Amino acid sequence: MDRIFGGVGALAGLSAVALSAVAAHLPMDAAANAMLRDAVQMQGWHALALLFTSRMVAGAPRLAGIAGWAFVLGLAGFCGSIYLRVFAGLPVTFLAPYGGTALMLGWAALALALVRR
């Protein structure tokens, strides 16, 4: 799992930087730009969380695994729904709260993994 979380974290960081450039240069209305910037910021922070989680898997594999998968699902649900709304016009932002909840659960599992380690 450490390779999966590390790889996804690195790709999430890479795409966060690319999407940040898009947000800075692609003409779009202010509301869409604000949504995009929020999603990119959330993605960047959770890319780092995934990289950290990838290093935690050996010390507390079960909880770190739960944290990692929660971060992956949360990024897909939260950021993915916003990206689909901004770039494709798909009304799927109703998924964002589920993604946000998964991200919070990831942080809780990571905290427990650190305490139990």
C-alpha atoms as an extended CHARMM CRD file, in Angstrom:
* protein
*
       117  EXT
         1         1  MET       CA              0.0000000000        0.0000000000        0.0000000000  PROA      1               0.0000000000
         2         2  ASP       CA              2.8780000000        2.3770000000        0.6190000000  PROA      2               0.0000000000
         3         3  ARG       CA              3.6370000000        2.4870000000       -3.1100000000  PROA      3               0.0000000000
         4         4  ILE       CA              0.0070000000        3.0900000000       -4.0010000000  PROA      4               0.0000000000
         5         5  PHE       CA             -0.4290000000        5.9450000000       -1.5230000000  PROA      5               0.0000000000
         6         6  GLY       CA              2.9550000000        7.4260000000       -2.3880000000  PROA      6               0.0000000000
         7         7  GLY       CA              2.2690000000        7.2410000000       -6.1180000000  PROA      7               0.0000000000
         8         8  VAL       CA             -1.2340000000        8.6920000000       -5.8360000000  PROA      8               0.0000000000
         9         9  GLY       CA              0.0900000000       11.4120000000       -3.5320000000  PROA      9               0.0000000000
        10        10  ALA       CA              2.8250000000       12.3630000000       -5.9700000000  PROA      10              0.0000000000
        11        11  LEU       CA              0.4010000000       12.4080000000       -8.9110000000  PROA      11              0.0000000000
        12        12  ALA       CA             -2.0670000000       14.4380000000       -6.8700000000  PROA      12              0.0000000000
        13        13  GLY       CA              0.6920000000       16.9560000000       -6.1360000000  PROA      13              0.0000000000
        14        14  LEU       CA              1.7160000000       17.1130000000       -9.7750000000  PROA      14              0.0000000000
        15        15  SER       CA             -1.8300000000       17.6500000000      -10.9910000000  PROA      15              0.0000000000
        16        16  ALA       CA             -2.4860000000       20.2170000000       -8.2430000000  PROA      16              0.0000000000
        17        17  VAL       CA              0.3760000000       22.3270000000       -9.5800000000  PROA      17              0.0000000000
        18        18  ALA       CA             -0.8900000000       21.9250000000      -13.1660000000  PROA      18              0.0000000000
        19        19  LEU       CA             -4.4540000000       22.7980000000      -12.1820000000  PROA      19              0.0000000000
        20        20  SER       CA             -3.1880000000       25.8030000000      -10.2570000000  PROA      20              0.0000000000
        21        21  ALA       CA             -1.6350000000       27.0760000000      -13.4760000000  PROA      21              0.0000000000
        22        22  VAL       CA             -4.9120000000       26.4600000000      -15.2860000000  PROA      22              0.0000000000
        23        23  ALA       CA             -6.7860000000       28.4110000000      -12.6160000000  PROA      23              0.0000000000
        24        24  ALA       CA             -4.3530000000       31.2950000000      -12.9960000000  PROA      24              0.0000000000
        25        25  HSD       CA             -4.4420000000       31.4720000000      -16.7900000000  PROA      25              0.0000000000
        26        26  LEU       CA             -7.6970000000       30.0210000000      -18.1060000000  PROA      26              0.0000000000
        27        27  PRO       CA            -10.4160000000       32.6320000000      -18.4770000000  PROA      27              0.0000000000
        28        28  MET       CA            -13.4370000000       31.7250000000      -16.3550000000  PROA      28              0.0000000000
        29        29  ASP       CA            -15.9660000000       33.4740000000      -14.2000000000  PROA      29              0.0000000000
        30        30  ALA       CA            -15.0280000000       34.4270000000      -10.6550000000  PROA      30              0.0000000000
        31        31  ALA       CA            -17.2250000000       31.8040000000       -8.9700000000  PROA      31              0.0000000000
        32        32  ALA       CA            -15.7780000000       28.9530000000      -11.0360000000  PROA      32              0.0000000000
        33        33  ASN       CA            -12.2520000000       30.2350000000      -10.4360000000  PROA      33              0.0000000000
        34        34  ALA       CA            -12.8360000000       30.3720000000       -6.6790000000  PROA      34              0.0000000000
        35        35  MET       CA            -14.2110000000       26.8170000000       -6.6880000000  PROA      35              0.0000000000
        36        36  LEU       CA            -11.2510000000       25.6250000000       -8.7210000000  PROA      36              0.0000000000
        37        37  ARG       CA             -8.7100000000       27.2870000000       -6.4640000000  PROA      37              0.0000000000
        38        38  ASP       CA            -10.3510000000       25.7800000000       -3.3490000000  PROA      38              0.0000000000
        39        39  ALA       CA            -10.2680000000       22.2990000000       -4.8880000000  PROA      39              0.0000000000
        40        40  VAL       CA             -6.6360000000       22.7040000000       -5.9620000000  PROA      40              0.0000000000
        41        41  GLN       CA             -5.6320000000       23.8420000000       -2.4830000000  PROA      41              0.0000000000
        42        42  MET       CA             -7.4520000000       20.8940000000       -0.9080000000  PROA      42              0.0000000000
        43        43  GLN       CA             -5.7940000000       18.5440000000       -3.3810000000  PROA      43              0.0000000000
        44        44  GLY       CA             -2.3460000000       19.9150000000       -2.6240000000  PROA      44              0.0000000000
        45        45  TRP       CA             -2.7210000000       19.4590000000        1.1180000000  PROA      45              0.0000000000
        46        46  HSD       CA             -4.0370000000       15.9410000000        0.7350000000  PROA      46              0.0000000000
        47        47  ALA       CA             -1.2950000000       15.0240000000       -1.7160000000  PROA      47              0.0000000000
        48        48  LEU       CA              1.1000000000       15.7140000000        1.1460000000  PROA      48              0.0000000000
        49        49  ALA       CA             -1.1180000000       13.7370000000        3.5240000000  PROA      49              0.0000000000
        50        50  LEU       CA             -0.9760000000       10.7500000000        1.1760000000  PROA      50              0.0000000000
        51        51  LEU       CA              2.8070000000       10.9740000000        0.9410000000  PROA      51              0.0000000000
        52        52  PHE       CA              3.0370000000       11.0230000000        4.7280000000  PROA      52              0.0000000000
        53        53  THR       CA              0.5450000000        8.1710000000        5.0170000000  PROA      53              0.0000000000
        54        54  SER       CA              2.6210000000        6.0900000000        2.6160000000  PROA      54              0.0000000000
        55        55  ARG       CA              5.4690000000        6.2730000000        5.1340000000  PROA      55              0.0000000000
        56        56  MET       CA              3.1420000000        5.3050000000        8.0110000000  PROA      56              0.0000000000
        57        57  VAL       CA              1.8440000000        2.0550000000        6.5380000000  PROA      57              0.0000000000
        58        58  ALA       CA              4.6560000000       -0.0610000000        8.0040000000  PROA      58              0.0000000000
        59        59  GLY       CA              4.1470000000        1.2560000000       11.5500000000  PROA      59              0.0000000000
        60        60  ALA       CA              0.3560000000        0.9810000000       11.7880000000  PROA      60              0.0000000000
        61        61  PRO       CA             -0.8100000000       -0.7740000000        8.6290000000  PROA      61              0.0000000000
        62        62  ARG       CA             -4.5140000000       -1.0650000000        9.3040000000  PROA      62              0.0000000000
        63        63  LEU       CA             -5.2010000000        2.5020000000       10.4000000000  PROA      63              0.0000000000
        64        64  ALA       CA             -2.7640000000        4.0010000000        7.9080000000  PROA      64              0.0000000000
        65        65  GLY       CA             -4.4450000000        1.9700000000        5.1780000000  PROA      65              0.0000000000
        66        66  ILE       CA             -7.8380000000        3.2750000000        6.2060000000  PROA      66              0.0000000000
        67        67  ALA       CA             -6.4490000000        6.8170000000        6.2420000000  PROA      67              0.0000000000
        68        68  GLY       CA             -4.8490000000        6.4320000000        2.8260000000  PROA      68              0.0000000000
        69        69  TRP       CA             -7.9480000000        5.0280000000        1.1450000000  PROA      69              0.0000000000
        70        70  ALA       CA            -10.0990000000        7.7030000000        2.8080000000  PROA      70              0.0000000000
        71        71  PHE       CA             -7.7780000000       10.3680000000        1.3820000000  PROA      71              0.0000000000
        72        72  VAL       CA             -7.9280000000        8.8010000000       -2.0930000000  PROA      72              0.0000000000
        73        73  LEU       CA            -11.7250000000        8.5390000000       -2.0300000000  PROA      73              0.0000000000
        74        74  GLY       CA            -12.0280000000       11.9980000000       -0.5130000000  PROA      74              0.0000000000
        75        75  LEU       CA             -9.8960000000       13.5740000000       -3.2310000000  PROA      75              0.0000000000
        76        76  ALA       CA            -11.9610000000       11.8560000000       -5.8990000000  PROA      76              0.0000000000
        77        77  GLY       CA            -15.2450000000       12.8580000000       -4.2960000000  PROA      77              0.0000000000
        78        78  PHE       CA            -14.4510000000       16.3930000000       -3.2030000000  PROA      78              0.0000000000
        79        79  CYS       CA            -11.9750000000       17.6540000000       -5.7650000000  PROA      79              0.0000000000
        80        80  GLY       CA            -13.2290000000       15.4510000000       -8.5690000000  PROA      80              0.0000000000
        81        81  SER       CA            -16.7950000000       16.7000000000       -8.2780000000  PROA      81              0.0000000000
        82        82  ILE       CA            -15.6190000000       20.3190000000       -8.3510000000  PROA      82              0.0000000000
        83        83  TYR       CA            -13.3660000000       19.6900000000      -11.3610000000  PROA      83              0.0000000000
        84        84  LEU       CA            -16.2490000000       18.0300000000      -13.2150000000  PROA      84              0.0000000000
        85        85  ARG       CA            -18.4660000000       21.0130000000      -12.4070000000  PROA      85              0.0000000000
        86        86  VAL       CA            -15.9130000000       23.6320000000      -13.4640000000  PROA      86              0.0000000000
        87        87  PHE       CA            -14.5030000000       21.9460000000      -16.5710000000  PROA      87              0.0000000000
        88        88  ALA       CA            -17.4110000000       19.8350000000      -17.8550000000  PROA      88              0.0000000000
        89        89  GLY       CA            -20.4070000000       21.6430000000      -16.4230000000  PROA      89              0.0000000000
        90        90  LEU       CA            -21.6490000000       18.4340000000      -14.8000000000  PROA      90              0.0000000000
        91        91  PRO       CA            -23.8600000000       19.0620000000      -11.7550000000  PROA      91              0.0000000000
        92        92  VAL       CA            -22.1260000000       16.5690000000       -9.4730000000  PROA      92              0.0000000000
        93        93  THR       CA            -21.0620000000       18.8840000000       -6.6640000000  PROA      93              0.0000000000
        94        94  PHE       CA            -23.5230000000       17.0190000000       -4.4340000000  PROA      94              0.0000000000
        95        95  LEU       CA            -20.6560000000       14.5000000000       -4.0800000000  PROA      95              0.0000000000
        96        96  ALA       CA            -18.3540000000       17.0950000000       -2.4960000000  PROA      96              0.0000000000
        97        97  PRO       CA            -19.6980000000       16.6910000000        1.0760000000  PROA      97              0.0000000000
        98        98  TYR       CA            -19.1350000000       12.9370000000        0.8880000000  PROA      98              0.0000000000
        99        99  GLY       CA            -15.6010000000       13.5240000000       -0.3150000000  PROA      99              0.0000000000
       100       100  GLY       CA            -15.0200000000       16.0820000000        2.4170000000  PROA      100             0.0000000000
       101       101  THR       CA            -16.2870000000       13.6360000000        5.0220000000  PROA      101             0.0000000000
       102       102  ALA       CA            -13.9170000000       10.9790000000        3.6830000000  PROA      102             0.0000000000
       103       103  LEU       CA            -11.0220000000       13.4480000000        3.9470000000  PROA      103             0.0000000000
       104       104  MET       CA            -11.9150000000       14.1670000000        7.5730000000  PROA      104             0.0000000000
       105       105  LEU       CA            -12.1470000000       10.4470000000        8.3190000000  PROA      105             0.0000000000
       106       106  GLY       CA             -8.7240000000       10.0610000000        6.7570000000  PROA      106             0.0000000000
       107       107  TRP       CA             -7.2710000000       12.6090000000        9.1450000000  PROA      107             0.0000000000
       108       108  ALA       CA             -8.9580000000       10.8970000000       12.1110000000  PROA      108             0.0000000000
       109       109  ALA       CA             -7.5730000000        7.5010000000       11.0800000000  PROA      109             0.0000000000
       110       110  LEU       CA             -4.1330000000        9.0110000000       10.5580000000  PROA      110             0.0000000000
       111       111  ALA       CA             -4.2540000000       10.5710000000       14.0180000000  PROA      111             0.0000000000
       112       112  LEU       CA             -5.1570000000        7.1960000000       15.5300000000  PROA      112             0.0000000000
       113       113  ALA       CA             -2.3920000000        5.5040000000       13.5610000000  PROA      113             0.0000000000
       114       114  LEU       CA              0.1170000000        7.9890000000       14.9630000000  PROA      114             0.0000000000
       115       115  VAL       CA             -1.1340000000        7.5690000000       18.5240000000  PROA      115             0.0000000000
       116       116  ARG       CA             -1.0670000000        3.7710000000       18.3170000000  PROA      116             0.0000000000
       117       117  ARG       CA              2.2830000000        3.6540000000       16.5870000000  PROA      117             0.0000000000
